[in-house]
Amino acid sequence: MNWDDFKSLISKLERDGNYKFCLLITIGVFTGLRISDLLQLRFNQFENTDILTIQEKKTKKTRRIKINPDLKEIVERIKSKMNVVDTRQFIFINKYGTKPIDKSYVNVKLKEIFNQYDIVLEGNASSHLFRKTLGNRVLRLNNYSNEAVILLMELFSHSSPAITKKYLGIREREINDVYDSVRL
C-alpha cells in the first residue's frame, strides 16, 4: 500500500469508529511486526516508554522497537476514544473480550476494509501488507539503496538481502526492468 493510501485509510477508520483496525494497521506499519506479534500487544506496552519490547513468536528473539511519536499519539488518542479502563488488556481483543482476534479474521476484515474504502493494492490484502508498506516506505525514502535493504533485512529478521528483496517484490521489479531495458 502506498503511504498516502495508508494515511488516508487510518484517518477514515478513525473517523468511522473502526478503532481496532485503525490501530492494527497503524501499529503494524509503524513497527513492522508480524501479525502473530501484533495480536499479542497490550495498551500498557505503550505507556510511559519510548521503547516497545516484545519476544517474537516466530524467532523467539527479544525485539526492542522505538515508538515513533506519531504512533504514540495515535495509540493514546484511540485508546481514549475506546474508553479503555484496563490497559493490561489486549489491544486487539475479540468480541467476547477473552483473547485477541485471530489472523484469519484479520485477513477477512482487511479485504472488506480495502473494498469498502476503494483501495487498490498490488497483491493480496493480508496482514503481510503492514510489513511490506513499512518496507516500501523505507526503500522509497532511501532511494532504494542497498543500505536500506540491509536495514530492512535486519528489521524483518530475514537471513539475507535476497529474501528481503523477494519479500518486498524488489527482485521482480529489477527483473522486469531488465526486460524493459532491452530496446531497439
N, C-alpha and C positions, 0 to 999 in steps of 0.2 A: 504494500500500500504506500502511495507516495505521502510525503509529510503533510502537505496541505489537506489531503483527504483525511488523514489521521486527526489533525487538529479540528477540522470541521466535524468529524464524526463524534469525537469525545464531547465537543461543545453541544451537539444535538442530543446526545444521550443524556447529558446532564440536564439540559433544558426540558427533555421529555420525561425526566424522572427515572430513567433506567440507570440508576446509580451503580448497581452491581457490575454491569458490563462496561460502564464508563470507567470504573476503577480497574477492572480486569484488563481492559485494553491499554489503559494508561500505564499501569504498573508493569504490564508485560512489555510494552515498547520501551519504557524508560530503563528497565532493569535487564532485559534480555533473558529473563528466567524461563526455563521450561515450564510447561503447564502444570506438571506434577509438583513443582516447587511453588508456583504461584498460588495454587489452590490451598496450600497449607499456611499461607500468610495470615497473620492476625493484626488487628489495628495497633496493638501496643508495640509491635516491632518498629513502628514509625514514630513513636513518641519519644521526645527528649533525646534524640540522637540524629546524627547525620549519616550513620552507617547502618545498613540493613545486613544482618548476619544470618546466614542460613546454612544448613547442611544439605547439599544437593542429594536428592534421592537417587539419581542415576549413577553419579560418580562417587558418592559418599564423601566428597570434599567439602570442607568448610569454605564458604564464599562470603567475602565482605564487599558490599556494594555501596558506593557513595550515593546518598539520596539527593538527587538534584533538587534545588529549591522549588522549581516549578512543580515537581512531583509531590513534594512535601505539602505544598499549598493546596494542591488538588485533593490529596488524601484527607487533609484536615477539613476542607470545605465540604466534601462529600460525606465524610463521617458525621459532620454536624447536621447535614440535611437528612441523613439516615436516622438521626436521633439515637446513635449508638450509646448504650449505657455501659455495657461491659466490654472494654477494649481488648479483653483476652479472647473474645470470640473470633472465629474465622471471619475474614472479610467476605469470602465468597460462600456463605452458608446456604444450605439447601432450604427449601420451603418449609421443612419441618423443624428447622433450627437445631438440627442434631449433628450434622457433619458438613464438610464442604461439598459443593456441587461436583459432578464428575466430568471428565474430559469429553465424553461422548455428548453430554448435554451442552457443554460449551460449544462444541463444533456445530451442532444443530442450530443453536441460538445465533451463532456468528453468521451462518448462511442466511438466516431470517433477517438479521440486522442489516447485512450488506444489501440484501434485496430491498428492504424497507427504505433505506436511505440512498438507493440507486448508486452504490459504489461498485465500480467495475474493477476487478482485480486480474492480475496476471496469475494464473494458477488458482488453487483452491482457497476457499475461505475456511481456514482452520487455525488452531492455536499456534502453529508454527509461524503464522503471519506476524506475530508480535516481534519475535526474534529477527525475522527477515526485514521487517520495517526498520528496526534499530540498525541492523547491519547495513542496509542500503543507505540510510541516512548518514552513517559514519563514513561509508565509502564516498558518497557524493560530496560531503564536506571536506574530504581529504583527497579530492581529485582521483579517486580510485587507485591510490598509491599502494605499493606492496607493503609499506609500513602499516597502513590501515588494515590490510588483510591479516597481517601478523597479529595486530592488536585484537581484531575480531576473533581470530583463531583461539587466542588465549581466553577472551571473554566468553566464548561459546564452549570452551573446553574441548575443542577439536584437536585431533592428533597431528594434523598437517594443514598447511595453507591450501593444498589442493582440495581437501574436504570442505573447507570454508568457502572456497570459490564455487565448488559444485553446489553446496547448500544454498548460496545466495544467487545462483544462476549466472555467476560471472563467467565461468568457463564456457557455458553455452553461448553467451554473448560474444566472447572472444572468438570462438569458432565461427559463429555467424559473420563476424567482422572479416574473417579471412575470406570467406566466400564473397562477401560484398566487395572486397578489395581487388578481386580479380576482374579487371575491366579491359575492354578493347580500346 
